[in-house]
């Protein structure tokens, strides 16, 4: 499933607002690694580096609870 997350929006908030739930056992803190999405344009943060290999990061894997669309919309794939 492909989602377009609008600018200045946290992906997790956008998904919940639209009735889409992703597994976030840690409450969105990035500690569980269960909310994996593909969002190549999203910035890589510290928790992404904890959970993904360099190859996975190059492929665009990110923790959905940590993705934030900054100045422009982000296309996100929910596996």
Buried (B, 14 or more C-beta within 10 A) or exposed (E): EEBEBEEEBBBBEBBEEEEEEBEBEBEBEBBBBBBBBBBBBBEBBEBBEEBBEEEBBEEBBBBBBBBBBEEEBBBBEBE
